[in-house]
């Protein structure tokens, strides 16, 4: 069993703890970690046994992970049960998670801020700082969303290079030197 190895167990436990920091339940993150480490598809009952989780928690976790597109259901020849595998390409996993989080969290925020900004334009009773700050927040988050949409279509090697450049990318922008 995968969880018998102490380093695998440490990874799964830590991933579960990190999941709670990222707004994901511990059991969802642990199921993901187990599937990510596995070299073969795992059925739900084996996940329950490996992690000591309730069957309902595993079922819910698998649905959520499939919703993010980082776990998929597969069939194993000669076995009628559903088995599951995790995406192991880290860039693909990251892009799928970010895309889903944007859809769930950022897009509704942009829409709400846009509605508020539009209403506030004509509201002379609203204090000026409320109007100004809501409009600024809408522009900022909208710019962030637009940047993401432009970056997500870049080829993976370009993304890797961009990430490795880090702050050095500023040298390509006029006046973009880092402040001392």
C-alpha positions as CSV (number, residue, x, y, z in Angstrom):
1,X,0.0,0.0,0.0
2,X,1.3,3.4,-1.0
3,X,0.6,4.9,2.4
4,X,2.9,2.4,4.1
5,X,5.9,4.4,2.9
6,X,6.7,7.2,5.4
7,X,7.6,9.8,2.8
8,X,4.4,9.1,0.8
9,X,2.4,9.3,4.0
10,X,4.2,12.6,4.9
11,X,3.4,14.0,1.5
12,X,-0.3,13.0,1.7
13,X,-0.7,14.5,5.2
14,X,1.1,17.7,4.3
15,X,-0.9,18.1,1.0
16,X,-4.1,17.6,3.1
17,X,-3.0,20.4,5.5
18,X,-2.0,22.7,2.6
19,X,-5.4,22.0,1.0
20,X,-7.1,23.6,3.9
21,X,-5.0,26.7,3.4
22,X,-6.0,26.8,-0.2
23,X,-9.7,26.5,0.6
24,X,-10.0,22.8,-0.2
25,X,-11.1,20.2,2.4
26,X,-8.3,18.1,3.9
27,X,-9.9,14.9,2.5
28,X,-10.1,16.3,-1.1
29,X,-6.4,17.3,-0.9
30,X,-5.4,13.9,0.5
31,X,-7.3,11.9,-2.1
32,X,-5.6,14.1,-4.8
33,X,-2.2,13.5,-3.2
34,X,-2.7,9.7,-3.1
35,X,-3.8,9.6,-6.7
36,X,-1.0,11.9,-7.8
37,X,1.6,9.6,-6.2
38,X,0.1,6.4,-7.5
39,X,1.5,4.7,-10.6
40,X,-1.8,3.0,-11.4
41,X,-5.5,3.7,-11.2
42,X,-7.1,3.3,-7.8
43,X,-10.7,2.4,-7.0
44,X,-12.7,4.3,-4.4
45,X,-12.7,1.5,-1.9
46,X,-8.9,1.3,-2.0
47,X,-8.8,5.1,-1.4
48,X,-11.1,4.7,1.6
49,X,-8.8,1.9,2.9
50,X,-5.6,3.7,2.2
51,X,-6.6,7.0,3.8
52,X,-9.0,5.9,6.5
53,X,-11.7,8.3,5.2
54,X,-15.4,7.7,5.1
55,X,-16.8,6.4,1.8
56,X,-18.9,9.5,1.5
57,X,-15.9,11.8,1.9
58,X,-14.0,9.9,-0.8
59,X,-17.0,10.1,-3.2
60,X,-17.4,13.8,-2.6
61,X,-13.6,14.4,-3.0
62,X,-13.5,12.5,-6.3
63,X,-16.4,14.5,-7.7
64,X,-14.7,17.8,-6.7
65,X,-11.4,16.7,-8.1
66,X,-13.1,15.7,-11.4
67,X,-14.8,19.1,-11.4
68,X,-11.4,20.7,-11.4
69,X,-10.3,18.4,-14.2
70,X,-7.3,17.1,-12.3
71,X,-8.6,13.6,-11.6
72,X,-10.4,11.4,-14.1
73,X,-12.4,8.2,-14.0
74,X,-10.9,5.3,-15.9
75,X,-11.9,1.7,-16.4
76,X,-9.6,-1.2,-15.7
77,X,-10.1,-4.3,-17.8
78,X,-11.7,-7.1,-15.9
79,X,-12.9,-4.9,-13.1
80,X,-16.3,-3.4,-13.0
81,X,-15.5,-0.8,-10.5
82,X,-14.5,2.8,-11.4
83,X,-10.9,3.6,-10.9
84,X,-9.3,7.1,-10.8
85,X,-6.1,8.7,-11.9
86,X,-4.7,12.1,-11.3
87,X,-3.2,14.5,-13.8
88,X,0.6,14.2,-13.3
89,X,1.7,17.0,-15.7
90,X,2.3,19.8,-13.1
91,X,1.7,22.6,-15.6
92,X,-1.5,21.1,-16.9
93,X,-2.7,20.6,-13.3
94,X,-1.8,24.2,-12.4
95,X,-3.6,25.6,-15.4
96,X,-6.7,23.5,-14.8
97,X,-6.9,24.5,-11.1
98,X,-6.3,28.2,-11.9
99,X,-8.9,28.1,-14.7
100,X,-11.5,26.6,-12.5
101,X,-10.7,29.0,-9.6
102,X,-11.0,31.9,-11.9
103,X,-14.3,30.7,-13.2
104,X,-15.6,30.2,-9.6
105,X,-14.1,33.2,-7.8
106,X,-12.7,35.9,-10.1
107,X,-15.3,36.0,-12.9
108,X,-18.2,36.5,-10.5
109,X,-16.2,39.2,-8.6
110,X,-15.5,41.0,-11.9
111,X,-19.2,40.9,-12.8
112,X,-20.3,42.2,-9.4
113,X,-17.8,45.0,-9.4
114,X,-18.8,46.0,-12.9
115,X,-22.4,46.2,-11.9
116,X,-21.5,48.2,-8.7
117,X,-19.3,50.5,-10.7
118,X,-22.0,51.2,-13.2
119,X,-24.6,51.8,-10.5
120,X,-22.3,54.1,-8.6
121,X,-21.6,56.3,-11.6
122,X,-25.1,57.6,-11.4
123,X,-25.4,57.6,-7.6
124,X,-24.7,61.1,-6.4
125,X,-25.5,60.1,-2.8
126,X,-22.6,57.7,-2.7
127,X,-19.4,59.1,-1.1
128,X,-16.7,59.8,-3.7
129,X,-14.2,57.3,-2.2
130,X,-16.7,54.5,-2.5
131,X,-17.2,55.2,-6.2
132,X,-13.4,55.7,-6.8
133,X,-12.4,52.5,-4.9
134,X,-15.0,50.2,-6.4
135,X,-14.1,51.4,-10.0
136,X,-10.4,51.0,-9.2
137,X,-10.9,47.5,-7.8
138,X,-13.0,46.5,-10.9
139,X,-10.2,47.8,-13.2
140,X,-7.5,46.0,-11.2
141,X,-9.3,42.6,-11.0
142,X,-10.4,43.0,-14.6
143,X,-6.8,43.6,-15.7
144,X,-5.7,40.5,-13.7
145,X,-8.4,38.4,-15.5
146,X,-7.4,39.7,-18.9
147,X,-3.7,39.0,-18.1
148,X,-4.5,35.5,-17.1
149,X,-6.5,34.9,-20.3
150,X,-3.6,36.1,-22.4
151,X,-1.0,34.1,-20.5
152,X,-2.9,30.8,-20.3
153,X,-2.8,30.3,-24.1
154,X,1.0,30.6,-24.3
155,X,2.9,27.4,-25.1
156,X,4.1,25.5,-22.0
157,X,7.8,26.2,-22.9
158,X,7.1,29.9,-23.0
159,X,5.4,29.8,-19.6
160,X,8.3,27.9,-18.1
161,X,10.7,30.5,-19.5
162,X,8.6,33.3,-18.2
163,X,8.4,31.8,-14.8
164,X,12.2,31.2,-14.7
165,X,12.8,34.8,-15.7
166,X,10.9,36.0,-12.6
167,X,11.7,39.6,-11.9
168,X,14.3,39.7,-14.7
169,X,11.4,40.1,-17.1
170,X,11.3,43.8,-15.9
171,X,14.4,44.5,-18.0
172,X,12.3,44.2,-21.1
173,X,9.9,47.0,-19.9
174,X,11.0,50.6,-20.1
175,X,11.5,51.9,-16.6
176,X,10.9,48.4,-15.3
177,X,14.1,48.1,-13.1
178,X,13.5,46.8,-9.6
179,X,13.6,49.3,-6.8
180,X,16.4,49.1,-4.4
